[in-house]
C-alpha cells in the first residue's frame, strides 16, 4: 500500500513537473526567434518586445481569477484547459501569416500560461504527503527554472535546423502530448473542489488576510530583484567593470544555475518553521549583501561569478521554504486562490524591474542595479518574516 501511494505521488510529480517545465519553456520560446520574426514580418524590436510583455502581463494578472476557478472546480479541468491553450497557441504561431495574428496568439498563449501556479500548487498540496512536500516543491520550482534555462539554446538550435515555424510546431505538439498524458493519468493531477456549501473567503481566510498580503509583498520584492538581475546584469557588469558580453553572460549563467541547484538544496531541508525563517534571513539578506558587493567590487570575472553565484544559490534555496511557509498560512480549500493572488505580485515585480533598472541604466547609474536588487532581497525577507509573525497572532 505504501509503495502504491509513493508511486502515485511520483506520477503526480512527473506530470506536474513536466507542465511547469513547459510553462517556463514556452515563456522564453519567442525571444530567440525575434531575428526571424523581424525578417519575416518587418516588425520593429519594440513591437517584438511587446509580444513578451503581452504574454507575461496577461498570464500574470489572470492567475488571481484562475486561482478562484481552481478552488471552485478543482485543478484538473483548469490545468488541462490552460495547457491545451498554451501549447496550441505556440503551435499555431508556427502558421502565423502576419504580425497581428502572431500578437493575438502570443496573448492566447499567455492566457493559457496563467493556470500553472494556482493549479500546480493545489495539486501538490492535495496529492503529496507532508513528508515529501518539501522535496516536491523544490523539484517543481527546479523544473520550471530548468525550462527557463533550456529554452533559448533549444529554440535557437532547432530554428537553425528546422526553421522557426517547424520549431514552434514541434515544441507546441510536445505540450499537447503532455496534455494527453495528464488526461489519461486518472487522479494524478487532481485537487478537490471547494464544497458547495463552503463560502469563499470566510473565517480563516479573513483572519489570514494580513499574512497573505505580506506574502504578496514578498513576491513583488523578489520579482523586482530577480527581474533586475536577469534583465540587466550583462549590461550592468559591462558598464561598471568593463566585462565583455561573453564574460558577463557567463557570470549571469553561473548565478542562474546556482539558483536552480539552490532550489534542490532547499528542498532537502526539514519542514520546520523556525529553520525556514532563519534560512530566509540568511539567504535573502546575505544574497542582498553579495549582490550589492558585485556592483561595488571590481573582483574580476571569477570573483563576480562567485559573488552572484552565492547570491543566486541563496535566492534558490529559499524558494521551497517560501512555498512551505505560504502553505502553512493558507486556509483549507483556498490554495488556488491564495497562490493565484500572490503570484500576481511576482509578475508585477518582474514586469516593473526592467522599467526601473532600464531607467537607471539610461542615466548612467548601473551601480543602482546591484544596490537596488540587494535592497529588494532584504525587503523580501522582511515581508516573509512579517507574514510569519502576523500568522502567529491569535484571531480576535
C-alpha positions as CSV (number, residue, x, y, z in Angstrom):
1,X,0.0,0.0,0.0
2,X,2.8,2.4,0.9
3,X,4.6,1.6,-2.4
4,X,1.4,2.3,-4.3
5,X,0.9,5.7,-2.6
6,X,4.6,6.6,-3.3
7,X,4.1,5.6,-7.0
8,X,1.1,7.8,-7.2
9,X,3.0,10.7,-5.7
10,X,5.8,10.2,-8.2
11,X,3.4,10.2,-11.1
12,X,1.9,13.4,-9.9
13,X,5.4,15.0,-9.5
14,X,6.4,13.9,-13.0
15,X,3.3,15.2,-14.7
16,X,3.1,18.5,-12.8
17,X,6.8,19.0,-13.2
18,X,6.5,18.4,-17.0
19,X,3.8,21.0,-17.2
20,X,5.8,23.5,-15.1
21,X,8.8,23.0,-17.3
22,X,6.8,23.7,-20.4
23,X,5.2,26.8,-18.9
24,X,8.6,28.3,-18.3
25,X,10.0,27.0,-21.6
26,X,7.1,28.5,-23.6
27,X,7.5,31.8,-21.9
28,X,11.0,32.1,-23.4
29,X,10.3,30.4,-26.7
30,X,9.7,33.7,-28.6
31,X,12.6,36.0,-27.9
32,X,15.2,33.7,-29.5
33,X,13.1,33.9,-32.7
34,X,13.0,37.8,-32.9
35,X,15.5,37.8,-35.7
36,X,13.3,35.5,-37.8
37,X,10.1,37.5,-36.9
38,X,11.8,40.8,-37.9
39,X,12.9,39.3,-41.2
40,X,9.5,37.6,-41.9
41,X,7.1,40.3,-40.7
42,X,9.1,43.5,-40.8
43,X,8.2,44.3,-37.2
44,X,10.3,46.6,-35.0
45,X,12.1,45.4,-31.9
46,X,9.7,47.4,-29.9
47,X,6.7,45.5,-31.3
48,X,8.6,42.2,-30.9
49,X,9.2,43.1,-27.2
50,X,5.5,43.8,-26.9
51,X,4.9,40.1,-27.6
52,X,6.8,39.1,-24.5
53,X,5.2,41.9,-22.4
54,X,1.7,40.8,-23.5
55,X,2.4,37.2,-22.9
56,X,3.8,37.9,-19.4
57,X,1.4,40.5,-18.2
58,X,-1.8,38.8,-19.3
59,X,-0.6,35.4,-17.9
60,X,0.5,37.0,-14.6
61,X,-2.7,39.1,-13.9
62,X,-5.0,36.2,-14.7
63,X,-3.5,34.0,-12.1
64,X,-5.8,35.5,-9.4
65,X,-9.1,34.7,-11.1
66,X,-7.7,31.3,-12.2
67,X,-6.9,30.5,-8.6
68,X,-10.6,31.1,-7.8
69,X,-11.6,28.7,-10.6
70,X,-9.1,26.1,-9.2
71,X,-10.7,26.2,-5.8
72,X,-14.2,26.2,-7.2
73,X,-13.9,23.3,-9.7
74,X,-10.6,21.6,-8.8
75,X,-7.2,21.8,-10.6
76,X,-7.6,19.1,-13.3
77,X,-10.0,20.9,-15.7
78,X,-8.3,24.2,-15.3
79,X,-4.8,22.8,-15.7
80,X,-5.7,20.8,-18.8
81,X,-7.6,23.7,-20.4
82,X,-4.7,26.0,-19.8
83,X,-2.0,23.7,-21.1
84,X,-4.1,22.9,-24.2
85,X,-4.5,26.7,-24.9
86,X,-0.8,27.4,-24.2
87,X,0.6,24.6,-26.4
88,X,-2.0,25.1,-29.2
89,X,-1.2,28.8,-29.4
90,X,2.5,28.1,-29.6
91,X,1.8,25.5,-32.3
92,X,-0.4,28.0,-34.2
93,X,2.3,30.7,-34.1
94,X,4.2,28.4,-36.5
95,X,1.4,29.1,-39.1
96,X,1.0,32.9,-38.3
97,X,0.7,34.8,-41.6
98,X,1.4,38.3,-40.2
99,X,2.4,40.2,-37.0
100,X,-1.2,40.8,-35.9
101,X,-2.0,37.1,-35.8
102,X,1.3,36.5,-34.1
103,X,0.5,39.0,-31.3
104,X,-3.0,37.6,-30.8
105,X,-1.6,34.1,-30.5
106,X,1.1,35.3,-28.0
107,X,-1.6,36.7,-25.8
108,X,-3.6,33.5,-26.1
109,X,-0.5,31.5,-25.0
110,X,-0.1,33.9,-22.0
111,X,-3.8,33.2,-21.0
112,X,-3.0,29.5,-21.1
113,X,0.1,30.0,-19.1
114,X,-1.8,31.6,-16.2
115,X,-3.1,28.3,-14.9
116,X,0.1,26.6,-13.9
117,X,1.0,28.1,-10.5
118,X,-2.5,28.0,-9.0
119,X,-3.3,24.6,-10.4
120,X,0.1,23.0,-9.7
121,X,0.3,24.1,-6.1
122,X,-3.3,22.9,-5.5
123,X,-2.4,19.5,-6.9
124,X,0.8,19.2,-4.9
125,X,-0.9,20.3,-1.6
126,X,-3.7,17.7,-2.2
127,X,-1.7,14.8,-3.6
128,X,1.7,14.8,-1.9
129,X,2.3,13.7,1.7
130,X,3.7,16.2,4.3
131,X,6.9,14.2,4.5
132,X,7.7,14.5,0.8
133,X,6.2,18.0,0.3
134,X,9.5,20.0,0.7
135,X,11.2,17.9,-2.0
136,X,8.1,18.1,-4.2
137,X,8.1,21.9,-4.0
138,X,11.8,22.1,-4.7
139,X,11.6,19.8,-7.7
140,X,8.6,21.7,-9.1
141,X,10.5,25.0,-8.9
142,X,13.7,23.5,-10.2
143,X,12.0,22.1,-13.3
144,X,10.4,25.5,-14.0
145,X,13.8,27.3,-13.8
146,X,15.3,24.5,-15.9
147,X,12.8,25.2,-18.6
148,X,13.8,28.8,-18.4
149,X,17.4,27.9,-18.9
150,X,16.8,25.3,-21.6
151,X,14.5,27.4,-23.9
152,X,16.9,29.9,-25.5
153,X,19.5,27.4,-26.6
154,X,17.0,24.7,-27.6
155,X,14.8,27.1,-29.6
156,X,17.8,28.7,-31.3
157,X,19.3,25.3,-32.2
158,X,16.1,23.9,-33.6
159,X,15.3,27.0,-35.6
160,X,18.7,26.8,-37.3
161,X,18.0,23.1,-38.1
162,X,14.2,23.0,-38.8
163,X,13.3,26.7,-39.4
164,X,11.4,28.8,-36.9
165,X,7.9,27.6,-38.0
166,X,8.6,23.9,-37.7
167,X,10.4,24.6,-34.4
168,X,7.3,26.1,-32.8
169,X,5.0,23.5,-34.2
170,X,7.3,20.8,-32.8
171,X,7.6,22.2,-29.2
172,X,3.8,23.0,-29.3
173,X,2.9,19.5,-30.1
174,X,5.1,18.3,-27.3
175,X,2.8,20.2,-25.0
176,X,-0.3,18.6,-26.5
177,X,1.2,15.2,-25.9
178,X,1.8,16.1,-22.3
179,X,-1.9,17.1,-22.1
180,X,-2.9,13.6,-23.3
181,X,-0.6,12.0,-20.6
182,X,-2.3,14.2,-17.9
183,X,-5.7,13.4,-19.2
184,X,-5.0,9.7,-19.1
185,X,-3.5,9.8,-15.6
186,X,-6.7,9.4,-13.6
187,X,-6.4,11.3,-10.3
188,X,-2.7,12.2,-10.6
189,X,-3.4,15.9,-11.4
190,X,-6.5,16.5,-9.3
191,X,-7.3,18.6,-6.3
192,X,-10.7,18.6,-4.5
193,X,-13.0,21.4,-5.4
194,X,-14.5,23.5,-2.7
195,X,-17.6,22.1,-1.2
196,X,-20.7,23.8,-2.5
197,X,-21.8,25.0,1.0
198,X,-18.4,26.4,1.8
199,X,-18.3,30.1,1.2
200,X,-15.1,31.6,-0.3
201,X,-13.1,33.9,1.9
202,X,-14.9,33.1,5.1
203,X,-13.4,32.5,8.6
204,X,-9.7,31.7,8.4
205,X,-9.2,33.4,5.0
206,X,-10.2,36.7,6.6
207,X,-8.0,36.3,9.6
208,X,-5.1,35.4,7.4
209,X,-5.5,38.3,5.0
210,X,-2.6,40.3,6.5
211,X,-0.1,37.4,6.2
212,X,-1.2,36.7,2.7
213,X,-0.9,40.4,1.8
214,X,2.6,40.4,3.3
215,X,3.5,37.4,1.1
216,X,2.2,39.3,-1.9
217,X,4.7,42.0,-0.9
218,X,7.4,39.2,-0.7
219,X,6.6,38.2,-4.3
220,X,6.7,41.8,-5.6
221,X,10.1,42.4,-3.9
222,X,11.5,39.1,-5.0
223,X,10.3,39.7,-8.5
224,X,11.9,43.1,-8.6
225,X,15.3,41.6,-7.5
226,X,15.2,38.6,-9.8
227,X,13.8,40.6,-12.7
228,X,16.5,43.2,-12.4
229,X,19.3,40.6,-12.2
230,X,18.0,38.6,-15.2
231,X,17.4,41.7,-17.4
232,X,20.4,43.9,-16.8
233,X,23.3,42.0,-15.2
234,X,25.1,41.6,-18.5
235,X,24.8,45.3,-19.3
236,X,25.5,46.4,-15.8
237,X,28.7,44.4,-15.4
238,X,29.9,45.8,-18.7
239,X,29.3,49.4,-17.7
240,X,30.7,49.0,-14.1
241,X,33.6,46.6,-14.5
242,X,34.3,46.6,-18.3
243,X,33.3,42.9,-18.8
244,X,32.7,41.9,-22.4
245,X,29.2,40.4,-23.2
246,X,30.5,36.8,-23.2
247,X,32.2,37.2,-19.8
248,X,29.2,39.0,-18.3
249,X,26.8,36.3,-19.7
250,X,29.0,33.6,-18.1
251,X,28.6,35.4,-14.7
252,X,24.8,35.6,-15.2
253,X,24.6,31.9,-16.2
254,X,26.6,31.0,-13.1
255,X,24.1,32.8,-11.0
256,X,21.1,31.2,-12.7
257,X,22.5,27.7,-12.5
258,X,23.3,28.3,-8.8
259,X,19.7,29.5,-8.2
260,X,18.4,26.3,-9.8
261,X,20.5,24.0,-7.7
262,X,19.8,26.1,-4.6
263,X,16.2,25.1,-5.1
264,X,17.1,21.4,-4.9
265,X,19.2,22.0,-1.8
266,X,16.4,23.9,-0.1
267,X,14.0,21.0,-0.7
268,X,16.2,18.7,1.2
269,X,15.9,20.7,4.5
270,X,13.4,19.7,7.2
271,X,10.0,21.3,7.2
272,X,10.3,23.4,10.4
273,X,9.1,27.0,10.6
274,X,12.0,28.3,12.8
275,X,14.6,26.8,10.5
276,X,12.8,28.2,7.4
277,X,12.7,31.8,8.9
278,X,16.4,31.6,9.7
279,X,17.1,30.2,6.3
280,X,15.2,33.0,4.7
281,X,17.1,35.6,6.7
282,X,20.5,34.2,5.8
283,X,19.7,33.5,2.2
284,X,17.9,36.8,1.3
285,X,19.8,39.3,3.4
286,X,23.1,37.6,2.7
287,X,22.2,37.3,-1.0
288,X,21.3,41.0,-1.0
289,X,24.7,42.0,0.5
290,X,26.5,39.8,-2.0
291,X,24.5,41.3,-4.9
292,X,25.4,44.8,-3.7
293,X,29.0,43.9,-3.4
294,X,29.0,42.7,-7.1
295,X,28.2,46.3,-8.0
296,X,30.8,47.9,-5.7
297,X,33.7,45.5,-6.0
298,X,36.0,45.0,-9.1
299,X,36.5,41.3,-8.4
300,X,37.1,40.1,-11.9
301,X,35.1,37.5,-13.8
302,X,35.7,34.7,-11.4
303,X,35.1,36.8,-8.3
304,X,31.9,38.3,-9.7
305,X,30.7,34.8,-10.7
306,X,31.4,33.7,-7.1
307,X,29.6,36.6,-5.6
308,X,26.5,36.4,-7.8
309,X,26.6,32.6,-7.8
310,X,26.4,32.6,-4.0
311,X,23.6,35.2,-4.1
312,X,21.8,33.1,-6.7
313,X,22.1,30.0,-4.6
314,X,20.5,31.9,-1.7
315,X,17.7,33.1,-3.9
316,X,17.1,29.5,-4.9
317,X,17.4,27.8,-1.6
318,X,14.8,30.0,0.0
319,X,12.0,29.1,-2.5
320,X,11.0,25.7,-1.1
321,X,10.9,27.3,2.4
322,X,8.8,30.1,0.9
323,X,6.3,27.6,-0.5
324,X,6.0,25.8,2.8
325,X,5.6,28.9,4.8
326,X,2.9,30.1,2.4
327,X,1.1,26.8,2.6
328,X,1.2,26.9,6.4
329,X,-0.8,30.2,6.4
330,X,-3.2,29.3,3.6
331,X,-6.8,28.4,4.7
332,X,-8.0,24.9,3.7
333,X,-9.7,24.9,0.3
334,X,-8.1,28.2,-0.7
335,X,-4.8,27.1,-2.2
336,X,-5.6,28.1,-5.8
337,X,-7.0,31.5,-4.7
338,X,-4.1,32.3,-2.5
339,X,-1.4,31.1,-4.9
340,X,-3.0,32.9,-7.8
341,X,-3.1,36.1,-5.8
342,X,0.5,36.2,-4.5
343,X,2.0,35.1,-7.8
344,X,0.4,38.2,-9.4
345,X,2.9,40.0,-7.2
346,X,5.8,38.1,-8.8
347,X,4.5,39.2,-12.3
348,X,4.2,42.8,-11.1
349,X,7.7,42.9,-9.7
350,X,9.2,41.1,-12.7
351,X,7.4,43.5,-15.0
352,X,8.4,46.7,-13.2
353,X,12.0,45.7,-12.7
354,X,13.1,46.2,-16.3
355,X,11.4,49.6,-16.4
356,X,13.0,50.8,-13.2
357,X,16.5,49.5,-13.8
358,X,16.4,50.4,-17.5
359,X,15.8,53.9,-16.3
360,X,18.8,53.8,-14.1
361,X,20.9,52.4,-16.9
362,X,19.8,55.2,-19.3
363,X,21.0,57.7,-16.7
364,X,24.4,56.1,-16.3
365,X,23.8,54.7,-12.8
366,X,24.5,50.9,-13.3
367,X,25.6,50.5,-9.6
368,X,22.0,51.1,-8.6
369,X,21.0,47.8,-10.3
370,X,23.0,45.8,-7.8
371,X,22.3,48.0,-4.8
372,X,18.6,48.1,-5.7
373,X,18.4,44.3,-6.2
374,X,20.1,43.8,-2.9
375,X,17.7,46.1,-1.1
376,X,14.7,44.3,-2.7
377,X,16.0,40.9,-1.5
378,X,16.2,42.3,2.1
379,X,12.7,43.7,1.7
380,X,11.5,40.2,0.5
381,X,12.8,38.7,3.8
382,X,11.1,41.4,5.9
383,X,7.8,40.7,4.2
384,X,8.1,37.0,4.7
385,X,9.1,37.4,8.3
386,X,6.2,39.8,8.9
387,X,3.8,37.3,7.4
388,X,5.0,34.6,9.8
389,X,4.6,36.9,12.8
390,X,1.2,38.0,11.7
391,X,0.0,34.5,11.2
392,X,1.0,33.6,14.8
393,X,-1.2,36.3,16.3
394,X,-4.4,34.9,17.7
395,X,-7.6,36.0,16.0
396,X,-9.9,38.4,17.8
